[in-house]
Structure formats: structure tokens, C-alpha cells
Amino acid sequence: MCLYQLNDDRAQPANLPLEVEDQPSLPAVTPPTYADGIPTLSTVTQSAIRQLGYANDSNGTMGIICCIAGPPNLQSDSGLRHSLSADQYRRIVRELPSWRHIELLVHAFFTNVSWHYDIVDEAIFLNQLRQWKSLPYNQLKEIPNGLTVDLWSFPALLFQILAQSLLFQPLDHDDSLNDLKYAPDMKLSDRAAEFSDAGLRLASLVEKSKLTLTTIQAGLLRASFEKNTGKVVEAWHSIGTAIRNGQELGLHLETSANTLSPRHQNLPDHSLGCRVWLMLHLWDAHMAVVLGRPMVTKLDPSHIPLPGSWNDSPIEQELPRPRDVILCGFHTAYKYLQDIHGLEKKANGFLLVEQLHESILANIANLPAWATPWGSRSNQSAWLSTALEIMFTNVHFVLFALHRPFVSLSSSSRSKAYYFATQILESQARLFDRTEPLQHRSFELVFATFDATILIAAMHIRFPDEFVDQYPAAKRNLEWALDRLKLLKPANDLASSAFDVVQQLYQRMLAGISTARSLSSECQGTEAGIFAGSGSEIFLSTWDAILQPFDTTIPGHAFNEPICDSNFGFSSVDQAEPLGERDHSPLGLLDYQT
């Protein structure tokens, strides 16, 4: 039996979660050492305790073991399940292209793609790339043996970066990239899919107990690739896997543990792990609100720092970075997505709508000068102008999503949802004009347009008298949206599906507008039952047929439930209760001038 002298000046174990740091804890003692190379307790037990499923950040049994034996050190373990996996690993790595192509595509990735998410630090990645390139042939024959876990996971990330880069190549791309094709009718996007699949296969070989941040980055980029190529359901599952892997790695605790005091809110940077977890949370929240999927993450906005150049200053600020745009959008509106999800099911949901609405408008009014909607774009770099327009679209979408669940219950919410849908379409039009053809594969040009056009058309079908003055502009906006989607169709699988749905619904709006107007007098006083009467039968009878082309890409439930379900998730008792409504005046604050 080993006895240890307690020390009153003991320090808190660094690996314990933040929430237990203020509680009494076991003393941190020096792990016992042994002579003649006999392994320490940490070395002996680390494999066994991980096999039992304990998390590294556990404050239970694992926390006690770490206090006594020190944290597990798994860096020397290859992380492979068995020798067969090592053979598979080597075969997959051999699918990497030549170094000439790798360097070309990596440069293109950090120029054209990385700013979208800012989850891959260029300096760190290039350092890993140099390490990988310097591996001698004799070691390459034995990989992954002898590699650190981080370097072991590196090719999985490299494959995903190559895939993203190939997917967004300009029409006048470097001719040498054609050498990657091995069939006459092959496209660069086909090769991109093969690279992404290879990265997924390689990442699947590592045990869950041996995950690294590199693995999580690869998983998020895989989800992005799937979503940009029309595999939205698969992307949602990939994000779910990446989130669980991030939790296994403790990224959710890392975000919490880096809470910043008010005087440190403008630190120029925060850890890469926090950036990755923030992006996983935003993907989770956005897909939950857009697709009607469950949401599994929760993030305290006070744990997320403000962008480095948020506050105005007479001193010239540094140029905004991609993370500044992301953080700006988060603190303006994105942070409320987790509150909006499922809001219609809460007892006081409708009352919270106005509070959130006013909070977002106040945040918009306090945007930094470089991010204001009315700011000049003439001197901005191409990526910043595009990124800010995407941010404007997404900020409008948050406001749109806030009011959408209540359009059958409140004329105020109908008016506001309609207004923000119009703002979304105008922002999407500007985004399309500023977007180079190489970005036409992005889902950013489709989802917001689709949601906005669906709601605008539905409002004109069911409430024509309320929006009669807006009808000419709505007709024009829907036609422009169809024109954009048609131009995107050759490069964007999502645009092809969305075009078919919007076109049919647009025709339905044109054909039924006069009928809907004649029926509106019969439907007065039945605001909650928005699809009562013969007009409802006409609309519902065609809705399934309209959505059918989109079923294989996006679950129809997410889009048709808010339009077809007269209850909008509320019971008849809830609908019968009187709701306080406020007159909605135009929000000139959001009228962007370009």
C-alpha cells in the first residue's frame, strides 16, 4: 500500500471540468515512478480505463485516477483497431495525388474556400503538411506505425481539403488538374468525391478513444462536401458524428473553460478547438431550424468572444478576418437559433418572439463599421464582401425563422416573416451578383432562397388581401429567384431540386391568386385555420406532388409542415386564447444600400 503526504498548497487538477473547480477535490500528487523501466500506473491503466468508456474529462472515477496517476498519454498509440486496418490505411494514403497537385489544391483551398468556416488554421496545417512530406520512404512503408496520433489523422483532413478545393475550382482552372482525371467524361467534381470518400474511409479506421482535433475538422469538412453536393441527410448525420466526436474530445468543455471576463472580451483570437466547436454548434442549430431536425448542442453566448475588431476606434483597425465575420454574425443573431428551435412548442413562445426580435434589431444597430449593411464595399476584398452578404442573409433568416412558426396565429408575425423573406431574397440576389462561378456549388445560394420563396408564395395564396400591395414586387422577386436557381442548376444539385419546387408553387400562386381573393371573404374570422375551405383542398391536393422532386434531397416535412399544418404545433386551446399583436412598421434599419 502506497501512502502519500498531503500538501495544503495543492493545485487544482487541470483536467477537471470547469463546473467542479470550485469544489473540494483530491490532492494533485506526483505519480509514482519506478526504476528499471517498470511502467507507471498511468501507462498500465490507460488502455483499460478507456476500454471501459470513461471520458478524459470525467469528474468521477476517471478524475480520481488522473489525480493519482496523471492524465492518460495516448500519443504513442497508432489508434488502429488491428493490423488489417494498418494495411487499409496504407492503401488509402496511396490514393493521394502528386505533391505538385497537392500544393496547388491546398493553396486554392485557403484562397477560395477556407474563409467560409475558418476551422483550419493555415499555419498549423502547412506545418503538418511539411511533417508529412518529410517522412522517409522506409517510414511510409510502415505507416501508421511510428506516427503521432495527430499526424496519423492528418491525411483524412488532407483528403477533405483536396476535395473542397477541387469542388470549387474556377472554369479557367490550372490545366494540370486535368491530369487527375482518369476517364474521358470525368469531371473534377467526380475526383473531388473520390478524395472525400477516401478521407472518410481513413477517418473511420481510428478508434473513438483516439480522436484528435484533426479528425473533427475532417468530419466537418466532409459534412460540408455532402451538403454542397446535395446529400443533405448524409450531411446531417456527418455533423452528428462530428459533434459526438467533439464531445468525446472535450471540445464542449474547452469552450466553457475559456470564458472571458468583460475586460478580455476583445482578445484577437481564441483557440482553434473553440472555433471548431462553435462551427459545429452553428451547423447543428441551422440544420435544426431549417430542416426541422433535433438539436443536440447548447452554447452559452457569453463564452464566445467578440470579433477582434468589433469596437469602433479612432485607431485604424486590422482588416477583418473570416472568424470576425463569423463572430459578428453569431453575436448579432445566430446565437438565438438555439432559442428559436422549438419555440412554438413553449407555453410562452409567442411572448418571447418580440423580446428576441427587439434584441436582434438592437444588435444590428450596434454592428461594427466594417460590417454595417450600408457600408461601402468598393475597397473590400472579394471574400469579405461575399462573407458579409452571406452574414446579412443569415441574420435575416434568423428573424424570418423567429416569426415563421406563428404566421397562422398573428398578423404581426405574418407581416414580419413576409418582410424578412423579402429581405432574404434581395440579399441572395446581391450575393449571386457578387459570387464568382466557382462558388455556384455552395448551398448558401439555395436554402435561404427556397425557404423565403415558399413563404411568400404561400402568404399570397392564403392571405392575398393582406399582401395585395406587395404582390407586384413579390412576383418579380420570385421570378428573379427562379432565374438564379436555373442558372445554378448545372453546377448545384440542390438548386435543381429547389427550382422544380419553386416553379410549381409559383405557377400555383399565379393560377390561384384570383380564386384565393374571392375566398378570403369567406375565411374572415378563421385566421388560425389558414387552410380551411375549398382553397385548402386545392392547395393540399397538389402540395405532395410539388414537393416530390425534393424528397430525395431534403425531407419535405421541414418545409410543408409550417405551411400545411393549420395548428402550427399548437393545440386548439392555445389557438383560442387571444394573442396580443403589435402593428408592424417597415424596418428601415435593414434596408441595405449597395
Secondary structure, DSSP 8 states (H G I E B T S, - for coil): -------TT----TTS-GGGTTS-----------STT---HHHHHHHHHHHTT--TT-SSHHHHHHHHH-----TTS--BSSHHHHHHHHHHHTTS--HHHHHHHHHHHHHHTGGGT--S-HHHHHHHHHHHHT--HHHHTTTTTT--HHHHHHHHHHHHHHHHHHHT--TT--GGGGGG--STT--HHHHHHHHHHHHHHHHTTB-GGG--HHHHHHHHHHHHHHHHTT-HHHHHHHHHHHHHHHHHHTHHHHHHHT---GGGTT-S---HHHHHHHHHHHHHHHHHHHH---------GGGS---TT-S--SS------HHHHHHHHHHHTGGGHHHHTTGGGSTTHHHHHHHHHHHHHHHHHT--GGG-TTS--TTS-HHHHHHHHHHHHHHHHHHHHHHGGGTTT-HHHHHHHHHHHHHHHHHHHHHHHH--GGGTT-GGGTHHHHHHHHHHHHHHHH-TTTTGGGHHHHHHHHHHHHHHHHHHTTT-HHHHHHHHHHHHHHHHHHHHHHHHHHHHTTTTT-TT-TT-SHHHHHHHHHHHHHHGGGTTTS-THHHHHHHH-TTTT--HHHHHS----------GGG----
